[in-house]
Amino acid sequence: MQFDGFRLFVGAQNSTEAVKVGDFRYGSLANSLGGEWNYSWESAPLSSIELVQNGSPGDGFTLRSSGKLRSSDTAQIRADFRRGGEPMDLRQYAGLRFRCRGRGYFRVHILQPTIVDWDNYTTKVISAGTDWTDVTVKFSDLRQAGWGERRPFTGESLSGFVIELLPDPDGTRPPAGLFNGMIAPLLPYGLRGAIWYQGEGNAGRAYQYRKLLPTLIRSWRSAFQQDEFPFLFVQLPNFGARLQDPSESAWAELREAPHHVIEVLPAPPRPVRRGFPDHRAEALRPPLPPAIHFDKRPGGRRDGWARASRIPARAGSPRACTHRGTRVQVPPRAP
């Protein structure tokens, strides 16, 4: 997809009183308000953005996203109104408009400092067409999804906006789809606990994760009818280019999020640290490998040690099994 001609408009959507946010005319990702554009690709390694020339009506450059999005990927094009995301008073403007074309789907999130759990004021899913199309985002039409904390829209303090690229028109998986398909069938079994591997698909929404993870743990404990159902969580491993100076990192924020869960849950989950470097950003450059996790054995061994030390086996529990073709034979428990 390609994007161009971002402007804040006053009053009617065809108003000539507009302020440019980004038209990329001179091949720059800086905008006229002092902010910049950036792209969060850490959890969408098969995608990229670039400035391309002569793609829009008129002269100059356009912003183009390309590549492939998987169902678990998170790809976000973000524009800060001011440098560093400093908020602005935009009450004089009615909304944002821009042009787009291409094959794909996206949502627009308006960012404000009072919302930190990703339940932003957001558009519905927008479909791009093969021809250049004008898109108008009226601030008065935006709504929160409702799963986060309700906050009033603060037109007097807005920091920027995000174009969230989506792999399909549904935008997200159906609610409880994964639970009903993969966890609910296990409820009759007497599980002793769970090891949760933190998903990189949540990178970029770490504050949301602070609410999602304790909700998931409470839900599973209730479903398995175990109030203190042991829960271990595995932090994301090292990933990305090694930087000499301190900088922002979506993965680092997501690693931190589960530690806030410890403060709000009884029998809190226990972290399993993943300090070993099992993949690096350089390995993700084309040609791309089939998966970014090359060696899972160190992580598996560490997870097993953590389980053994924190969820002791019951007396008589089987400790070995035998594979017979596609069948697994488990010896009976000792009396």
DRENDO-510820 format. One record per residue (C-alpha): residue in three letters; residue number from 1; x, y, z. Coordinates in steps of 0.05 Angstrom, whole numbers. Example, Ala and Ser with C-alpha at 12.3 -4.5 7.8 and 13.67 -1.06 7.14 Angstrom:
{aa=ALA, i=1, xx=246, yy=-90, zz=156};
{aa=SER, i=2, xx=273, yy=-21, zz=143};
***
This chain:
{aa=MET, i=1, xx=0, yy=0, zz=0};
{aa=GLN, i=2, xx=21, yy=72, zz=-11};
{aa=PHE, i=3, xx=3, yy=134, zz=31};
{aa=ASP, i=4, xx=11, yy=208, zz=18};
{aa=GLY, i=5, xx=-16, yy=278, zz=30};
{aa=PHE, i=6, xx=-30, yy=275, zz=105};
{aa=ARG, i=7, xx=-64, yy=338, zz=130};
{aa=LEU, i=8, xx=-103, yy=363, zz=190};
{aa=PHE, i=9, xx=-166, yy=397, zz=165};
{aa=VAL, i=10, xx=-212, yy=450, zz=196};
{aa=GLY, i=11, xx=-288, yy=445, zz=192};
{aa=ALA, i=12, xx=-314, yy=413, zz=128};
{aa=GLN, i=13, xx=-270, yy=358, zz=99};
{aa=ASN, i=14, xx=-259, yy=399, zz=35};
{aa=SER, i=15, xx=-236, yy=459, zz=75};
{aa=THR, i=16, xx=-175, yy=494, zz=46};
{aa=GLU, i=17, xx=-151, yy=511, zz=117};
{aa=ALA, i=18, xx=-107, yy=451, zz=128};
{aa=VAL, i=19, xx=-39, yy=437, zz=158};
{aa=LYS, i=20, xx=9, yy=387, zz=126};
{aa=VAL, i=21, xx=30, yy=330, zz=170};
{aa=GLY, i=22, xx=68, yy=292, zz=116};
{aa=ASP, i=23, xx=69, yy=294, zz=40};
{aa=PHE, i=24, xx=140, yy=266, zz=33};
{aa=ARG, i=25, xx=151, yy=314, zz=-25};
{aa=TYR, i=26, xx=226, yy=320, zz=-13};
{aa=GLY, i=27, xx=239, yy=248, zz=8};
{aa=SER, i=28, xx=239, yy=263, zz=83};
{aa=LEU, i=29, xx=204, yy=228, zz=141};
{aa=ALA, i=30, xx=202, yy=293, zz=181};
{aa=ASN, i=31, xx=136, yy=331, zz=182};
{aa=SER, i=32, xx=121, yy=405, zz=182};
{aa=LEU, i=33, xx=101, yy=405, zz=256};
{aa=GLY, i=34, xx=169, yy=381, zz=279};
{aa=GLY, i=35, xx=154, yy=307, zz=289};
{aa=GLU, i=36, xx=176, yy=246, zz=249};
{aa=TRP, i=37, xx=150, yy=183, zz=219};
{aa=ASN, i=38, xx=175, yy=114, zz=240};
{aa=TYR, i=39, xx=157, yy=42, zz=229};
{aa=SER, i=40, xx=152, yy=-13, zz=281};
{aa=TRP, i=41, xx=173, yy=-76, zz=245};
{aa=GLU, i=42, xx=203, yy=-119, zz=301};
{aa=SER, i=43, xx=143, yy=-166, zz=302};
{aa=ALA, i=44, xx=132, yy=-163, zz=226};
{aa=PRO, i=45, xx=200, yy=-183, zz=197};
{aa=LEU, i=46, xx=171, yy=-199, zz=128};
{aa=SER, i=47, xx=147, yy=-128, zz=117};
{aa=SER, i=48, xx=180, yy=-60, zz=106};
{aa=ILE, i=49, xx=167, yy=12, zz=88};
{aa=GLU, i=50, xx=204, yy=59, zz=42};
{aa=LEU, i=51, xx=197, yy=125, zz=6};
{aa=VAL, i=52, xx=185, yy=116, zz=-69};
{aa=GLN, i=53, xx=187, yy=171, zz=-122};
{aa=ASN, i=54, xx=131, yy=193, zz=-168};
{aa=GLY, i=55, xx=79, yy=147, zz=-138};
{aa=SER, i=56, xx=27, yy=199, zz=-122};
{aa=PRO, i=57, xx=-11, yy=250, zz=-164};
{aa=GLY, i=58, xx=39, yy=306, zz=-173};
{aa=ASP, i=59, xx=114, yy=306, zz=-158};
{aa=GLY, i=60, xx=154, yy=280, zz=-100};
{aa=PHE, i=61, xx=153, yy=216, zz=-58};
{aa=THR, i=62, xx=102, yy=172, zz=-25};
{aa=LEU, i=63, xx=106, yy=124, zz=34};
{aa=ARG, i=64, xx=100, yy=52, zz=12};
{aa=SER, i=65, xx=91, yy=-10, zz=55};
{aa=SER, i=66, xx=107, yy=-77, zz=24};
{aa=GLY, i=67, xx=118, yy=-149, zz=42};
{aa=LYS, i=68, xx=76, yy=-200, zz=78};
{aa=LEU, i=69, xx=38, yy=-198, zz=143};
{aa=ARG, i=70, xx=24, yy=-261, zz=181};
{aa=SER, i=71, xx=-36, yy=-267, zz=228};
{aa=SER, i=72, xx=8, yy=-257, zz=289};
{aa=ASP, i=73, xx=47, yy=-197, zz=261};
{aa=THR, i=74, xx=41, yy=-126, zz=286};
{aa=ALA, i=75, xx=61, yy=-73, zz=236};
{aa=GLN, i=76, xx=51, yy=1, zz=253};
{aa=ILE, i=77, xx=68, yy=65, zz=216};
{aa=ARG, i=78, xx=71, yy=120, zz=268};
{aa=ALA, i=79, xx=73, yy=195, zz=260};
{aa=ASP, i=80, xx=88, yy=240, zz=319};
{aa=PHE, i=81, xx=61, yy=311, zz=313};
{aa=ARG, i=82, xx=121, yy=338, zz=350};
{aa=ARG, i=83, xx=191, yy=313, zz=364};
{aa=GLY, i=84, xx=192, yy=259, zz=417};
{aa=GLY, i=85, xx=116, yy=252, zz=416};
{aa=GLU, i=86, xx=103, yy=317, zz=454};
{aa=PRO, i=87, xx=28, yy=329, zz=453};
{aa=MET, i=88, xx=-6, yy=387, zz=416};
{aa=ASP, i=89, xx=-72, yy=423, zz=424};
{aa=LEU, i=90, xx=-111, yy=405, zz=361};
{aa=ARG, i=91, xx=-181, yy=426, zz=381};
{aa=GLN, i=92, xx=-185, yy=474, zz=322};
{aa=TYR, i=93, xx=-181, yy=415, zz=274};
{aa=ALA, i=94, xx=-237, yy=368, zz=256};
{aa=GLY, i=95, xx=-195, yy=310, zz=235};
{aa=LEU, i=96, xx=-142, yy=280, zz=189};
{aa=ARG, i=97, xx=-145, yy=264, zz=115};
{aa=PHE, i=98, xx=-97, yy=232, zz=67};
{aa=ARG, i=99, xx=-92, yy=191, zz=3};
{aa=CYS, i=100, xx=-78, yy=117, zz=-4};
{aa=ARG, i=101, xx=-78, yy=61, zz=-55};
{aa=GLY, i=102, xx=-58, yy=-12, zz=-59};
{aa=ARG, i=103, xx=-81, yy=-80, zz=-36};
{aa=GLY, i=104, xx=-90, yy=-84, zz=38};
{aa=TYR, i=105, xx=-127, yy=-64, zz=101};
{aa=PHE, i=106, xx=-111, yy=-17, zz=158};
{aa=ARG, i=107, xx=-137, yy=22, zz=218};
{aa=VAL, i=108, xx=-119, yy=92, zz=242};
{aa=HIS, i=109, xx=-106, yy=103, zz=316};
{aa=ILE, i=110, xx=-103, yy=173, zz=345};
{aa=LEU, i=111, xx=-54, yy=176, zz=403};
{aa=GLN, i=112, xx=-63, yy=215, zz=467};
{aa=PRO, i=113, xx=-21, yy=213, zz=531};
{aa=THR, i=114, xx=-78, yy=192, zz=576};
{aa=ILE, i=115, xx=-86, yy=125, zz=540};
{aa=VAL, i=116, xx=-29, yy=77, zz=554};
{aa=ASP, i=117, xx=-63, yy=8, zz=544};
{aa=TRP, i=118, xx=-71, yy=12, zz=468};
{aa=ASP, i=119, xx=-147, yy=21, zz=472};
{aa=ASN, i=120, xx=-139, yy=83, zz=429};
{aa=TYR, i=121, xx=-192, yy=123, zz=393};
{aa=THR, i=122, xx=-192, yy=85, zz=327};
{aa=THR, i=123, xx=-226, yy=81, zz=260};
{aa=LYS, i=124, xx=-260, yy=19, zz=233};
{aa=VAL, i=125, xx=-221, yy=-25, zz=185};
{aa=ILE, i=126, xx=-206, yy=13, zz=120};
{aa=SER, i=127, xx=-194, yy=-22, zz=54};
{aa=ALA, i=128, xx=-146, yy=8, zz=3};
{aa=GLY, i=129, xx=-163, yy=5, zz=-71};
{aa=THR, i=130, xx=-120, yy=0, zz=-133};
{aa=ASP, i=131, xx=-131, yy=74, zz=-149};
{aa=TRP, i=132, xx=-113, yy=134, zz=-106};
{aa=THR, i=133, xx=-170, yy=146, zz=-56};
{aa=ASP, i=134, xx=-182, yy=202, zz=-6};
{aa=VAL, i=135, xx=-190, yy=179, zz=66};
{aa=THR, i=136, xx=-222, yy=225, zz=117};
{aa=VAL, i=137, xx=-215, yy=210, zz=192};
{aa=LYS, i=138, xx=-262, yy=254, zz=233};
{aa=PHE, i=139, xx=-243, yy=259, zz=306};
{aa=SER, i=140, xx=-317, yy=258, zz=325};
{aa=ASP, i=141, xx=-326, yy=190, zz=292};
{aa=LEU, i=142, xx=-271, yy=154, zz=330};
{aa=ARG, i=143, xx=-285, yy=105, zz=386};
{aa=GLN, i=144, xx=-248, yy=62, zz=436};
{aa=ALA, i=145, xx=-256, yy=-13, zz=428};
{aa=GLY, i=146, xx=-278, yy=-18, zz=500};
{aa=TRP, i=147, xx=-233, yy=-73, zz=528};
{aa=GLY, i=148, xx=-186, yy=-22, zz=561};
{aa=GLU, i=149, xx=-197, yy=35, zz=609};
{aa=ARG, i=150, xx=-247, yy=86, zz=584};
{aa=ARG, i=151, xx=-217, yy=155, zz=574};
{aa=PRO, i=152, xx=-248, yy=218, zz=544};
{aa=PHE, i=153, xx=-220, yy=242, zz=478};
{aa=THR, i=154, xx=-170, yy=298, zz=491};
{aa=GLY, i=155, xx=-167, yy=341, zz=430};
{aa=GLU, i=156, xx=-127, yy=391, zz=470};
{aa=SER, i=157, xx=-72, yy=340, zz=479};
{aa=LEU, i=158, xx=-57, yy=293, zz=420};
{aa=SER, i=159, xx=12, yy=265, zz=407};
{aa=GLY, i=160, xx=5, yy=232, zz=339};
{aa=PHE, i=161, xx=-27, yy=176, zz=301};
{aa=VAL, i=162, xx=-13, yy=104, zz=280};
{aa=ILE, i=163, xx=-32, yy=68, zz=216};
{aa=GLU, i=164, xx=-40, yy=-4, zz=238};
{aa=LEU, i=165, xx=-30, yy=-50, zz=178};
{aa=LEU, i=166, xx=-74, yy=-112, zz=180};
{aa=PRO, i=167, xx=-68, yy=-180, zz=147};
{aa=ASP, i=168, xx=-143, yy=-187, zz=133};
{aa=PRO, i=169, xx=-207, yy=-146, zz=135};
{aa=ASP, i=170, xx=-229, yy=-177, zz=202};
{aa=GLY, i=171, xx=-172, yy=-140, zz=235};
{aa=THR, i=172, xx=-165, yy=-189, zz=293};
{aa=ARG, i=173, xx=-179, yy=-261, zz=309};
{aa=PRO, i=174, xx=-249, yy=-275, zz=334};
{aa=PRO, i=175, xx=-256, yy=-267, zz=410};
{aa=ALA, i=176, xx=-239, yy=-331, zz=448};
{aa=GLY, i=177, xx=-225, yy=-368, zz=382};
{aa=LEU, i=178, xx=-157, yy=-395, zz=404};
{aa=PHE, i=179, xx=-182, yy=-412, zz=474};
{aa=ASN, i=180, xx=-243, yy=-451, zz=450};
{aa=GLY, i=181, xx=-203, yy=-487, zz=397};
{aa=MET, i=182, xx=-140, yy=-504, zz=435};
{aa=ILE, i=183, xx=-148, yy=-496, zz=511};
{aa=ALA, i=184, xx=-221, yy=-513, zz=525};
{aa=PRO, i=185, xx=-211, yy=-587, zz=503};
{aa=LEU, i=186, xx=-157, yy=-594, zz=557};
{aa=LEU, i=187, xx=-202, yy=-572, zz=615};
{aa=PRO, i=188, xx=-222, yy=-644, zz=635};
{aa=TYR, i=189, xx=-149, yy=-662, zz=646};
{aa=GLY, i=190, xx=-113, yy=-650, zz=712};
{aa=LEU, i=191, xx=-59, yy=-603, zz=688};
{aa=ARG, i=192, xx=-8, yy=-581, zz=741};
{aa=GLY, i=193, xx=9, yy=-514, zz=710};
{aa=ALA, i=194, xx=27, yy=-475, zz=648};
{aa=ILE, i=195, xx=89, yy=-446, zz=616};
{aa=TRP, i=196, xx=70, yy=-384, zz=575};
{aa=TYR, i=197, xx=117, yy=-361, zz=520};
{aa=GLN, i=198, xx=111, yy=-286, zz=510};
{aa=GLY, i=199, xx=89, yy=-273, zz=439};
{aa=GLU, i=200, xx=126, yy=-222, zz=396};
{aa=GLY, i=201, xx=59, yy=-207, zz=362};
{aa=ASN, i=202, xx=44, yy=-162, zz=423};
{aa=ALA, i=203, xx=107, yy=-120, zz=414};
{aa=GLY, i=204, xx=87, yy=-48, zz=407};
{aa=ARG, i=205, xx=28, yy=-58, zz=455};
{aa=ALA, i=206, xx=66, yy=-72, zz=520};
{aa=TYR, i=207, xx=19, yy=-31, zz=564};
{aa=GLN, i=208, xx=-40, yy=-70, zz=536};
{aa=TYR, i=209, xx=-3, yy=-134, zz=556};
{aa=ARG, i=210, xx=-2, yy=-112, zz=628};
{aa=LYS, i=211, xx=-78, yy=-120, zz=628};
{aa=LEU, i=212, xx=-84, yy=-179, zz=580};
{aa=LEU, i=213, xx=-37, yy=-226, zz=616};
{aa=PRO, i=214, xx=-68, yy=-223, zz=686};
{aa=THR, i=215, xx=-137, yy=-229, zz=654};
{aa=LEU, i=216, xx=-114, yy=-292, zz=617};
{aa=ILE, i=217, xx=-84, yy=-322, zz=681};
{aa=ARG, i=218, xx=-148, yy=-309, zz=721};
{aa=SER, i=219, xx=-189, yy=-339, zz=665};
{aa=TRP, i=220, xx=-148, yy=-403, zz=661};
{aa=ARG, i=221, xx=-147, yy=-411, zz=736};
{aa=SER, i=222, xx=-222, yy=-405, zz=737};
{aa=ALA, i=223, xx=-231, yy=-452, zz=678};
{aa=PHE, i=224, xx=-186, yy=-506, zz=708};
{aa=GLN, i=225, xx=-218, yy=-494, zz=777};
{aa=GLN, i=226, xx=-150, yy=-482, zz=809};
{aa=ASP, i=227, xx=-143, yy=-415, zz=845};
{aa=GLU, i=228, xx=-68, yy=-422, zz=849};
{aa=PHE, i=229, xx=-56, yy=-456, zz=782};
{aa=PRO, i=230, xx=20, yy=-449, zz=773};
{aa=PHE, i=231, xx=38, yy=-403, zz=716};
{aa=LEU, i=232, xx=108, yy=-391, zz=689};
{aa=PHE, i=233, xx=121, yy=-339, zz=636};
{aa=VAL, i=234, xx=180, yy=-339, zz=588};
{aa=GLN, i=235, xx=207, yy=-272, zz=568};
{aa=LEU, i=236, xx=224, yy=-255, zz=497};
{aa=PRO, i=237, xx=297, yy=-271, zz=479};
{aa=ASN, i=238, xx=349, yy=-222, zz=453};
{aa=PHE, i=239, xx=329, yy=-194, zz=386};
{aa=GLY, i=240, xx=349, yy=-136, zz=341};
{aa=ALA, i=241, xx=413, yy=-100, zz=325};
{aa=ARG, i=242, xx=460, yy=-87, zz=384};
{aa=LEU, i=243, xx=459, yy=-12, zz=397};
{aa=GLN, i=244, xx=515, yy=27, zz=432};
{aa=ASP, i=245, xx=469, yy=80, zz=462};
{aa=PRO, i=246, xx=404, yy=72, zz=502};
{aa=SER, i=247, xx=342, yy=74, zz=458};
{aa=GLU, i=248, xx=269, yy=54, zz=455};
{aa=SER, i=249, xx=254, yy=-20, zz=446};
{aa=ALA, i=250, xx=185, yy=-51, zz=438};
{aa=TRP, i=251, xx=212, yy=-119, zz=457};
{aa=ALA, i=252, xx=244, yy=-92, zz=521};
{aa=GLU, i=253, xx=178, yy=-60, zz=542};
{aa=LEU, i=254, xx=142, yy=-125, zz=529};
{aa=ARG, i=255, xx=193, yy=-163, zz=571};
{aa=GLU, i=256, xx=179, yy=-115, zz=628};
{aa=ALA, i=257, xx=103, yy=-120, zz=625};
{aa=PRO, i=258, xx=95, yy=-188, zz=661};
{aa=HIS, i=259, xx=132, yy=-161, zz=721};
{aa=HIS, i=260, xx=74, yy=-114, zz=734};
{aa=VAL, i=261, xx=29, yy=-176, zz=734};
{aa=ILE, i=262, xx=66, yy=-202, zz=795};
{aa=GLU, i=263, xx=40, yy=-143, zz=835};
{aa=VAL, i=264, xx=-34, yy=-154, zz=821};
{aa=LEU, i=265, xx=-45, yy=-230, zz=825};
{aa=PRO, i=266, xx=-47, yy=-279, zz=883};
{aa=ALA, i=267, xx=2, yy=-336, zz=872};
{aa=PRO, i=268, xx=35, yy=-293, zz=819};
{aa=PRO, i=269, xx=68, yy=-322, zz=757};
{aa=ARG, i=270, xx=143, yy=-332, zz=757};
{aa=PRO, i=271, xx=189, yy=-306, zz=703};
{aa=VAL, i=272, xx=238, yy=-350, zz=664};
{aa=ARG, i=273, xx=292, yy=-305, zz=636};
{aa=ARG, i=274, xx=316, yy=-316, zz=565};
{aa=GLY, i=275, xx=384, yy=-283, zz=563};
{aa=PHE, i=276, xx=415, yy=-326, zz=509};
{aa=PRO, i=277, xx=420, yy=-294, zz=439};
{aa=ASP, i=278, xx=382, yy=-344, zz=396};
{aa=HIS, i=279, xx=373, yy=-297, zz=337};
{aa=ARG, i=280, xx=397, yy=-229, zz=314};
{aa=ALA, i=281, xx=368, yy=-176, zz=269};
{aa=GLU, i=282, xx=422, yy=-187, zz=217};
{aa=ALA, i=283, xx=396, yy=-257, zz=205};
{aa=LEU, i=284, xx=328, yy=-229, zz=185};
{aa=ARG, i=285, xx=351, yy=-191, zz=125};
{aa=PRO, i=286, xx=333, yy=-222, zz=58};
{aa=PRO, i=287, xx=336, yy=-278, zz=40};
{aa=LEU, i=288, xx=291, yy=-290, zz=101};
{aa=PRO, i=289, xx=296, yy=-356, zz=139};
{aa=PRO, i=290, xx=233, yy=-397, zz=150};
{aa=ALA, i=291, xx=231, yy=-379, zz=224};
{aa=ILE, i=292, xx=267, yy=-330, zz=269};
{aa=HIS, i=293, xx=277, yy=-380, zz=326};
{aa=PHE, i=294, xx=336, yy=-422, zz=303};
{aa=ASP, i=295, xx=353, yy=-462, zz=365};
{aa=LYS, i=296, xx=298, yy=-474, zz=415};
{aa=ARG, i=297, xx=336, yy=-525, zz=456};
{aa=PRO, i=298, xx=369, yy=-477, zz=506};
{aa=GLY, i=299, xx=301, yy=-445, zz=519};
{aa=GLY, i=300, xx=267, yy=-512, zz=527};
{aa=ARG, i=301, xx=320, yy=-537, zz=576};
{aa=ARG, i=302, xx=314, yy=-474, zz=618};
{aa=ASP, i=303, xx=238, yy=-478, zz=618};
{aa=GLY, i=304, xx=242, yy=-550, zz=640};
{aa=TRP, i=305, xx=289, yy=-533, zz=698};
{aa=ALA, i=306, xx=243, yy=-478, zz=720};
{aa=ARG, i=307, xx=183, yy=-524, zz=718};
{aa=ALA, i=308, xx=218, yy=-578, zz=758};
{aa=SER, i=309, xx=239, yy=-529, zz=812};
{aa=ARG, i=310, xx=173, yy=-493, zz=819};
{aa=ILE, i=311, xx=120, yy=-545, zz=802};
{aa=PRO, i=312, xx=144, yy=-610, zz=836};
{aa=ALA, i=313, xx=117, yy=-675, zz=809};
{aa=ARG, i=314, xx=68, yy=-713, zz=851};
{aa=ALA, i=315, xx=89, yy=-779, zz=882};
{aa=GLY, i=316, xx=83, yy=-835, zz=832};
{aa=SER, i=317, xx=80, yy=-789, zz=772};
{aa=PRO, i=318, xx=109, yy=-822, zz=709};
{aa=ARG, i=319, xx=176, yy=-792, zz=689};
{aa=ALA, i=320, xx=186, yy=-828, zz=622};
{aa=CYS, i=321, xx=147, yy=-850, zz=561};
{aa=THR, i=322, xx=158, yy=-894, zz=501};
{aa=HIS, i=323, xx=143, yy=-876, zz=429};
{aa=ARG, i=324, xx=110, yy=-930, zz=387};
{aa=GLY, i=325, xx=103, yy=-901, zz=318};
{aa=THR, i=326, xx=51, yy=-846, zz=324};
{aa=ARG, i=327, xx=30, yy=-869, zz=394};
{aa=VAL, i=328, xx=60, yy=-851, zz=461};
{aa=GLN, i=329, xx=59, yy=-904, zz=516};
{aa=VAL, i=330, xx=61, yy=-877, zz=587};
{aa=PRO, i=331, xx=78, yy=-927, zz=642};
{aa=PRO, i=332, xx=27, yy=-932, zz=699};
{aa=ARG, i=333, xx=39, yy=-895, zz=763};
{aa=ALA, i=334, xx=71, yy=-931, zz=820};
{aa=PRO, i=335, xx=23, yy=-946, zz=877};
***
